[in-house]
């Protein structure tokens, strides 16, 4: 599935308006974030329809990343993965927790 890069408010709104969405907060200078991004991208390749995927680069788009933290009430970290249902954060994972198998397990009903 396509990962939508959040570079403007309208795309962030799409994440918060989605029935189900994953929002990945990525640092472009952090090796831990690079590894987590690889797992997120691997998940995206295998993901089935029904969940929308988003990514925000926290350094380049700090105001959008901060807005996501404010709206969800989840303290900012990077890397960080948030699961949203209709804009409400249901769970999050950070750093080395972000692995393809952990994402898949967390999304199981």
HELIX and SHEET records of a PDB file:
HELIX    1   1 UNK A    9  UNK A   17  1                                   9    
HELIX    2   2 UNK A   31  UNK A   46  1                                  16    
HELIX    3   3 UNK A   62  UNK A   72  1                                  11    
HELIX    4   4 UNK A   95  UNK A   97  5                                   3    
HELIX    5   5 UNK A  100  UNK A  107  1                                   8    
SHEET    1   A 5 UNK A   3  UNK A   5  0                                        
SHEET    2   A 5 UNK A  52  UNK A  57  1                                        
SHEET    3   A 5 UNK A  20  UNK A  26  1                                        
SHEET    4   A 5 UNK A  80  UNK A  85 -1                                        
SHEET    5   A 5 UNK A  88  UNK A  94 -1                                        
END                                                                             
